[in-house]
């Protein structure tokens, strides 16, 4: 390789050369000419500079961080590109809240072998005024009671933590009533209050409730009456009860 091409290659690669002071350039791209007066001078080539050193000396340019994450600061925000795979999770259906526990209570009085009285307990047991009204009604139909017999309580749940829906609770209460009717020759059952009729009568007997008289069996009939509390608050309700009780009045002598 001739000396001129050698210098051109070195210049192309960016390698600096140290030449004697008396070197004369004929042309920019031509080979430098060394003066004849001196001994033949050999151009000294500077040792190559490592890329690390070049990077250290190079001027630093500020980095646009926003452009690295694909963000447009002047417009709508674009989501950053992520290599993480998105896991699709199927929605979990939340369980339905548990139904409210049913709590019902009923007071029973076995007035005689043929007459059973039941009232729905709403909040508290019958007070003195209600008990007096019940006694007056029974005496009006000829029962002749000076004092009410011992009261029996039937309630749901029958024991702690017992659970059941409306149909199960009604079936339980109807079964108890039927067992009472089977054990005694009951002919009439006085049901005071809508709660007593709704819970103690089976659904297939509901069409008869509009008449105020429901046949429980071949011999027993239920009479639907206003609650004792409602008759005290609204005395006109007593007339409705008295009309229903006409069938229990003793026959005139």
Secondary structure, DSSP 8 states (H G I E B T S, - for coil): --HHHHHHHHHHTT--EE--TTEE-S-SSS--EE-TTS-----EE-----HHHHHHHS------HHHHTT--TTSS-------S-------------------EEEEEEE-SSSEEEEEEE-SS---HHHHHHHHHHHHHTT---SS----EEEEESSSTT----HHHHHHHHHHHHHHHHHHTT--EEEEESHHHHHHHS-GGGGGGGGGTEEE-SSS-EEEEE--HHHHHH-THHHHHHHHHGGGGS----
